[in-house]
């Protein structure tokens, strides 16, 4: 059973389109994240949600909007796609003591979604 | 500012040879430390982590890493590399209570020669 799953794995779309990437975790974690990996393979956090509430919003264009219908899901919606949005997007989840748990756990990552904007 | 540096962008080793990947960090307090591996077209898999305690940590696939506070380093080692170890390796830091908010290094690409 996959711990953190993302769909789709590949996404090719034209500039100006709107697209969504879905993420689900079955680990029972309270916190979920979106990371972006650019063409140089550099990884940077975009958003973090804890129990459906946004707690981290790094400097990301407001064309990117995360949505968390419940604590097991964190979707990423991107409006008006641009060429520079082409990247691999990773979803992740973790369980932290800040959530009232006994111990911290490491972050578990999904397989990534390779977005190509043409 | 918090940061992670992996000085080696690309490393090539022969199969069976030993490996050491370097990682240095800049952080206000003792961080949590991680090494993740990314195989081609794959997601990120945790190799090992340091939260506290013994500064020499063992991970999966025969990897180990040593936390050296005085040097702000967390270098990854493996005594004998296998061809399947060819991948991208990322060192990362996080703080207590927020292990998913990771600051990553630039990554080191490992190539293994037969």
Interface residues (C-beta under 8 A of the other chain):
Chain A: X4 X31 X32 X33 X35 X40 X41 X42 X43 X44 X45 X48 X56 X90 X92 X93 X94 X96 X97 X98 X104 X105 X106 X107 X108 X109 X110 X111 X112
Chain B: X32 X34 X36 X38 X42 X43 X44 X45 X46 X49 X51 X88 X90 X92 X94 X96 X97 X98 X99 X100 X101 X102 X104 X106 X107
